[in-house]
Amino acid sequence: MVDTVVGFLSSDDPLRFFGVTMVGVSGRTVLKVLLSVALLVVLSLFNSASRTIMRTVTGPAGSASRFWTKQGLQLLTAVVAVLGLFSIWVTPGTDLTVGIGLVTAGLAFALQKVIASLAGYFVILRGRVFAVGDRIAVGEVRGDVMSLGFLRTTVMEMGAPSSMTGSETGNWVPSRQFTGRVVTVSNGVIFDEAVFNYSRGFPFLWEEISVNLPFDVDLRAVDEMFSACAERHTRRLSDEAMASMQRMSRVYAVDVREFGPQVFVSLQEDWILVTVRFVVGSHGARAVKDAISRDLVAGLKELGITPASVAYDIRAVGGPPPGTDEPGEIPDTSRGRDL
């Protein structure tokens, strides 16, 4: 009986099951499967035993010594598993090519993210997507590129616009200024997400500041004041942006000619929305907007204009008046109390 089993496991004859020949399955294949299962079981037992020993020998949970010991054991187990399976399945002769193909296919499947990241590295460099020092936005990450590696890109994070802050991004800075966090991003993300580059080609942005004004304002005076405030702080930036766009138009089919401040008016239901549009650099935009905003506030005061707003008198709709606790209590107007 033993001789029969040993002879079967050492033969290359196809396995027959109820008269049906199992293609590609021989006694030697069954032996390799059994050896592979035995190897994985032994490694699993070794892994469990090593973890038990590690809990008693190394430091407390979360300590650096336990972390690196665990990493070393996992690496050792993986290396032994790969070498063992390779030795079992790859034999000299005809099995060598098949074994190499299987190992290559397995590695390609297991390391597809790594391969995509490595491919992304060369696409970033060859396609000039971005470089170290560029200000970019990709996915939910925005900031200045600090380092570009083969697999990952390191970014000094900056804030996001107010409409994009909150629980989704965990970003608490509603402007393009550094948060202090360093973020690493896989290079492969460029294949799935759009990459916004604030610095490459045209390192300028158009910004806008909008103010609600009442209908009876002098629009000509407002237009001149808004334009003057923006011009005062963006004159040099506008000239630099024009020169940069001229250089950019030699490479790309783009034709933008207006770089000075522009004022636009749109009618709203309750007021007039006045918007001033101007150019800022890819860095330092908040400082420019701050300076223009302060000048606009001063200019509106000089013109005697108060920004429009909607105020509701909650007492007019049955709400509790000031100084009362009852929701439905309405003061007695017959006593001459001023509402």
SEKEGU-22476 format. One line per field, with one value per residue (C-alpha): residue number from 1; chain; x, y, z. Coordinates in steps of 0.1 Angstrom, whole numbers, plus 5000, padded with zeros to 4 digits. Layout:
<nodes>
pos	(NUM,...) $
unit	(A,...) $
c1	(X,...) $
c2	(Y,...) $
c3	(Z,...) $
</nodes>
This chain:
<nodes>
pos	(1,2,3,4,5,6,7,8,9,10,11,12,13,14,15,16,17,18,19,20,21,22,23,24,25,26,27,28,29,30,31,32,33,34,35,36,37,38,39,40,41,42,43,44,45,46,47,48,49,50,51,52,53,54,55,56,57,58,59,60,61,62,63,64,65,66,67,68,69,70,71,72,73,74,75,76,77,78,79,80,81,82,83,84,85,86,87,88,89,90,91,92,93,94,95,96,97,98,99,100,101,102,103,104,105,106,107,108,109,110,111,112,113,114,115,116,117,118,119,120,121,122,123,124,125,126,127,128,129,130,131,132,133,134,135,136,137,138,139,140,141,142,143,144,145,146,147,148,149,150,151,152,153,154,155,156,157,158,159,160,161,162,163,164,165,166,167,168,169,170,171,172,173,174,175,176,177,178,179,180,181,182,183,184,185,186,187,188,189,190,191,192,193,194,195,196,197,198,199,200,201,202,203,204,205,206,207,208,209,210,211,212,213,214,215,216,217,218,219,220,221,222,223,224,225,226,227,228,229,230,231,232,233,234,235,236,237,238,239,240,241,242,243,244,245,246,247,248,249,250,251,252,253,254,255,256,257,258,259,260,261,262,263,264,265,266,267,268,269,270,271,272,273,274,275,276,277,278,279,280,281,282,283,284,285,286,287,288,289,290,291,292,293,294,295,296,297,298,299,300,301,302,303,304,305,306,307,308,309,310,311,312,313,314,315,316,317,318,319,320,321,322,323,324,325,326,327,328,329,330,331,332,333,334,335,336,337,338,339) $
unit	(A,A,A,A,A,A,A,A,A,A,A,A,A,A,A,A,A,A,A,A,A,A,A,A,A,A,A,A,A,A,A,A,A,A,A,A,A,A,A,A,A,A,A,A,A,A,A,A,A,A,A,A,A,A,A,A,A,A,A,A,A,A,A,A,A,A,A,A,A,A,A,A,A,A,A,A,A,A,A,A,A,A,A,A,A,A,A,A,A,A,A,A,A,A,A,A,A,A,A,A,A,A,A,A,A,A,A,A,A,A,A,A,A,A,A,A,A,A,A,A,A,A,A,A,A,A,A,A,A,A,A,A,A,A,A,A,A,A,A,A,A,A,A,A,A,A,A,A,A,A,A,A,A,A,A,A,A,A,A,A,A,A,A,A,A,A,A,A,A,A,A,A,A,A,A,A,A,A,A,A,A,A,A,A,A,A,A,A,A,A,A,A,A,A,A,A,A,A,A,A,A,A,A,A,A,A,A,A,A,A,A,A,A,A,A,A,A,A,A,A,A,A,A,A,A,A,A,A,A,A,A,A,A,A,A,A,A,A,A,A,A,A,A,A,A,A,A,A,A,A,A,A,A,A,A,A,A,A,A,A,A,A,A,A,A,A,A,A,A,A,A,A,A,A,A,A,A,A,A,A,A,A,A,A,A,A,A,A,A,A,A,A,A,A,A,A,A,A,A,A,A,A,A,A,A,A,A,A,A,A,A,A,A,A,A,A,A,A,A,A,A,A,A,A,A,A,A,A,A,A,A,A,A,A,A,A,A,A,A) $
c1	(5000,5028,5047,5017,5011,5048,5049,5018,5031,5064,5049,5040,5012,4978,4954,4923,4891,4863,4878,4881,4916,4923,4942,4972,4968,4994,5007,5036,5011,4992,5025,5033,4999,5003,5038,5025,4997,5021,5045,5017,5005,5040,5045,5011,5020,5054,5037,5013,5040,5063,5035,5030,5067,5068,5041,5062,5097,5092,5078,5041,5016,5024,5060,5087,5104,5073,5064,5098,5099,5065,5076,5107,5088,5063,5091,5108,5076,5069,5104,5103,5069,5080,5112,5095,5066,5091,5112,5082,5066,5096,5117,5145,5134,5099,5085,5110,5092,5058,5070,5085,5054,5032,5055,5056,5018,5013,5037,5021,4987,4999,5020,4997,4994,5032,5036,5010,5029,5062,5046,5031,5066,5078,5046,5050,5086,5081,5048,5059,5027,5044,5078,5093,5082,5050,5017,4992,4958,4951,4920,4915,4952,4964,4998,5034,5054,5083,5096,5090,5099,5096,5063,5050,5049,5053,5032,5031,4994,4976,4940,4911,4883,4855,4831,4855,4864,4848,4845,4851,4887,4895,4909,4902,4920,4896,4924,4955,4978,4998,4981,5013,5005,5028,5008,5021,5003,5007,5021,4995,4967,4974,4958,4925,4923,4927,4959,4956,4989,4989,5025,5034,5031,5010,5017,4988,4951,4920,4903,4870,4855,4818,4797,4760,4749,4715,4697,4701,4739,4759,4772,4797,4813,4812,4828,4856,4863,4864,4887,4910,4913,4921,4945,4964,4974,4976,4992,5026,5009,4988,5019,5037,5006,5004,5040,5036,5005,5023,5050,5023,5005,5035,5031,4993,4963,4952,4944,4936,4941,4924,4945,4936,4908,4873,4840,4808,4773,4744,4709,4697,4663,4671,4702,4729,4759,4791,4821,4856,4879,4917,4949,4970,5000,4999,5013,5003,4967,4952,4974,4963,4927,4931,4946,4919,4891,4903,4905,4869,4856,4872,4860,4824,4825,4838,4810,4785,4773,4763,4763,4728,4715,4682,4669,4640,4618,4610,4583,4564,4559,4549,4583,4591,4600,4631,4629,4601,4603,4570,4570,4536,4538,4533,4539,4510,4514,4486,4511,4532,4560,4582,4584) $
c2	(5000,5024,5015,5021,5056,5065,5053,5073,5105,5102,5095,5120,5099,5117,5110,5089,5093,5069,5064,5102,5115,5147,5170,5185,5165,5138,5121,5146,5175,5160,5157,5194,5204,5184,5198,5234,5229,5214,5243,5269,5250,5250,5287,5294,5275,5292,5326,5319,5306,5336,5360,5343,5345,5381,5392,5379,5389,5423,5455,5465,5467,5496,5498,5503,5470,5450,5467,5460,5425,5418,5433,5412,5380,5388,5395,5362,5342,5358,5351,5314,5310,5324,5304,5272,5274,5282,5252,5229,5240,5249,5219,5217,5212,5218,5231,5261,5282,5275,5282,5315,5325,5316,5335,5366,5366,5363,5391,5413,5407,5412,5443,5460,5491,5492,5488,5515,5539,5532,5538,5570,5582,5580,5596,5625,5631,5625,5642,5671,5667,5684,5687,5694,5729,5730,5737,5710,5696,5659,5642,5656,5666,5701,5716,5721,5691,5685,5652,5630,5593,5562,5552,5582,5619,5640,5672,5700,5703,5736,5746,5742,5766,5771,5750,5720,5721,5700,5663,5651,5663,5669,5703,5732,5760,5777,5792,5783,5784,5756,5735,5720,5684,5664,5641,5612,5603,5573,5582,5560,5584,5604,5576,5580,5616,5650,5668,5706,5724,5760,5766,5749,5770,5798,5805,5829,5826,5847,5856,5873,5893,5899,5924,5928,5964,5981,5991,6028,6029,6050,6021,6044,6054,6018,6006,6031,6024,5986,5989,6013,5990,5960,5979,5993,5958,5938,5961,5943,5909,5917,5927,5895,5874,5889,5881,5846,5841,5853,5826,5800,5808,5798,5763,5759,5771,5797,5834,5854,5892,5907,5907,5940,5942,5938,5947,5928,5936,5911,5916,5896,5893,5916,5935,5941,5917,5936,5914,5925,5900,5903,5883,5869,5847,5810,5818,5847,5851,5855,5885,5902,5895,5908,5941,5946,5937,5962,5989,5980,5984,6018,6029,6019,6040,6070,6066,6062,6028,6001,5965,5951,5923,5907,5911,5893,5904,5872,5890,5896,5858,5849,5842,5851,5888,5899,5894,5868,5831,5819,5810,5826,5856,5889,5922,5944,5974,5993,6002,6021,5996,6001,5970) $
c3	(5000,5009,4979,4957,4972,4969,4933,4924,4940,4922,4888,4860,4847,4845,4873,4863,4883,4874,4840,4834,4828,4848,4825,4841,4873,4881,4911,4913,4912,4941,4960,4954,4966,4998,5004,4998,5023,5048,5044,5049,5080,5095,5088,5104,5135,5136,5133,5161,5184,5176,5185,5218,5226,5214,5239,5268,5256,5240,5254,5259,5230,5208,5217,5190,5199,5195,5162,5146,5160,5144,5111,5111,5118,5091,5066,5075,5071,5037,5024,5036,5021,4987,4986,4998,4973,4945,4954,4955,4922,4901,4890,4864,4829,4816,4849,4851,4825,4839,4874,4865,4847,4877,4900,4877,4873,4911,4918,4892,4908,4943,4935,4911,4933,4936,4898,4892,4916,4898,4864,4878,4888,4853,4839,4864,4852,4815,4813,4835,4856,4886,4902,4936,4947,4927,4944,4934,4943,4936,4951,4986,4990,4984,4990,4980,4967,4991,4977,4948,4953,4931,4948,4968,4967,4999,5002,5027,5031,5026,5034,5011,5001,5026,5004,5007,5044,5070,5079,5044,5042,5079,5068,5092,5073,5048,5026,5007,5036,5053,5079,5092,5082,5059,5035,5014,4982,4960,4926,4910,4920,4888,4868,4888,4898,4881,4890,4895,4892,4906,4895,4863,4831,4845,4882,4887,4896,4892,4925,4932,4960,4961,4981,4984,4979,4980,4948,4953,4952,4926,4905,4887,4920,4932,4900,4902,4938,4934,4904,4922,4953,4932,4909,4939,4950,4918,4892,4892,4893,4863,4843,4853,4845,4810,4803,4816,4794,4763,4769,4776,4744,4724,4736,4741,4722,4747,4742,4774,4771,4801,4833,4849,4876,4863,4881,4874,4886,4888,4900,4929,4945,4974,4964,4938,4938,4929,4922,4915,4897,4898,4894,4923,4924,4932,4966,4988,4975,5009,5018,4985,4992,5027,5016,4989,5013,5039,5012,5000,5036,5039,5004,5012,5044,5025,5000,5028,5016,5039,5025,5019,5041,5050,5086,5100,5130,5147,5167,5135,5130,5165,5180,5217,5220,5239,5276,5276,5282,5269,5231,5225,5248,5230,5249,5256,5232,5250,5277,5252,5250,5219,5198) $
</nodes>
